[in-house]
Amino acid sequence: MIKKGDVVLVVIIFLVFTIGFAGFRLWQSSRNKDLIAVITQNDKVIERIDLNKVEEPRTITLSGDYHNIVRVEKGRIRYEDSDCPNRICVNTGWLYKYGDIAVCLPNKTIIQIEEK
């Protein structure tokens, strides 16, 4: 049998969870305002891209043992295509928030999202 106190406790837990989740989402969205995509190959920075300032979509070709095609759009970046054996880098998808990272080990390239 459910008591009145149990219902109050469930409502309080639900409210705390909802407020905490909303606060986390608000905090996370505020962190994603000034994001920089850093493309490195062989531990050397190839390019730093301010994702919020991208006006037109573009592609970047990375050569090496293999070839990677990187797609850059406003607010996001990804490996669009690669001729490496397993194509895990391509299957990673879009990177658009702080901490996102994609790696092509065969071509020794990394794309990671940092804060400005």
C-alpha positions as CSV (number, residue, x, y, z in Angstrom):
1,M,0.0,0.0,0.0
2,I,1.4,3.4,-1.0
3,K,1.5,6.0,1.7
4,K,1.2,9.7,1.3
5,G,4.8,10.1,2.4
6,D,6.0,7.7,-0.4
7,V,4.3,9.9,-3.0
8,V,5.8,13.0,-1.6
9,L,9.3,11.4,-1.6
10,V,8.9,10.2,-5.3
11,V,7.7,13.7,-6.3
12,I,10.7,15.3,-4.6
13,I,13.2,12.9,-6.2
14,F,11.6,13.5,-9.6
15,L,11.9,17.3,-9.2
16,V,15.5,17.1,-8.0
17,F,16.4,14.9,-11.0
18,T,14.5,17.1,-13.5
19,I,16.1,20.3,-12.2
20,G,19.5,18.7,-12.1
21,F,19.2,17.4,-15.7
22,A,17.9,20.8,-17.0
23,G,20.8,22.5,-15.2
24,F,23.3,20.1,-16.7
25,R,21.9,20.7,-20.3
26,L,22.0,24.5,-19.8
27,W,25.6,24.3,-18.6
28,Q,26.6,22.0,-21.4
29,S,25.1,24.2,-24.1
30,S,26.8,27.3,-22.7
31,R,30.2,25.4,-23.0
32,N,29.6,24.6,-26.6
33,K,29.6,28.3,-27.7
34,D,33.3,28.8,-28.6
35,L,34.5,25.5,-29.9
36,I,37.7,24.9,-31.9
37,A,38.3,21.8,-34.1
38,V,41.9,20.9,-34.0
39,I,43.2,18.6,-36.8
40,T,46.5,17.0,-36.2
41,Q,48.6,14.5,-38.2
42,N,51.8,12.9,-36.8
43,D,51.5,15.0,-33.7
44,K,51.6,18.3,-35.8
45,V,48.7,20.7,-35.9
46,I,47.4,20.9,-39.5
47,E,44.6,23.3,-38.8
48,R,42.6,25.0,-36.1
49,I,39.0,25.8,-37.1
50,D,36.6,28.0,-35.1
51,L,33.4,26.0,-35.8
52,N,31.1,28.9,-35.1
53,K,32.8,31.1,-37.7
54,V,32.5,28.7,-40.6
55,E,30.4,30.4,-43.3
56,E,30.4,27.9,-46.1
57,P,30.8,24.1,-45.8
58,R,34.2,22.9,-47.1
59,T,36.3,19.8,-47.3
60,I,39.9,19.3,-46.3
61,T,42.0,16.4,-47.7
62,L,44.7,14.9,-45.5
63,S,47.3,12.9,-47.3
64,G,49.7,10.4,-45.8
65,D,49.8,6.6,-45.9
66,Y,46.1,6.9,-46.7
67,H,43.8,9.8,-47.6
68,N,41.1,11.3,-45.3
69,I,38.5,13.8,-46.5
70,V,37.3,16.0,-43.6
71,R,34.0,17.8,-43.9
72,V,33.6,21.1,-42.0
73,E,30.3,22.8,-41.5
74,K,29.1,25.5,-39.1
75,G,29.2,24.1,-35.7
76,R,30.4,20.6,-36.6
77,I,33.2,18.5,-38.3
78,R,33.7,14.9,-39.4
79,Y,35.7,12.4,-41.4
80,E,33.6,12.3,-44.5
81,D,35.6,9.6,-46.4
82,S,38.8,7.7,-46.0
83,D,40.6,4.9,-47.9
84,C,42.0,3.4,-44.8
85,P,41.2,-0.3,-44.2
86,N,38.5,-0.2,-41.5
87,R,37.0,3.3,-41.9
88,I,36.3,3.6,-38.1
89,C,37.1,7.3,-38.4
90,V,34.3,7.8,-40.9
91,N,31.8,5.8,-38.8
92,T,32.5,8.1,-35.8
93,G,30.1,10.7,-37.3
94,W,29.8,14.4,-36.5
95,L,31.9,16.0,-33.8
96,Y,30.1,19.1,-32.4
97,K,30.6,19.3,-28.6
98,Y,33.5,19.9,-26.3
99,G,35.6,16.7,-25.8
100,D,34.4,15.0,-29.0
101,I,37.3,13.2,-30.8
102,A,37.7,11.0,-33.9
103,V,40.9,9.3,-34.9
104,C,42.3,7.6,-38.0
105,L,45.1,5.4,-36.7
106,P,46.3,4.2,-40.1
107,N,46.7,7.8,-41.4
108,K,47.9,9.1,-38.0
109,T,45.2,11.9,-37.9
110,I,43.1,13.2,-35.1
111,I,40.2,15.6,-35.0
112,Q,39.3,16.9,-31.6
113,I,37.0,19.6,-30.2
114,E,38.5,22.0,-27.7
115,E,37.3,25.2,-26.1
116,K,38.5,28.5,-27.4
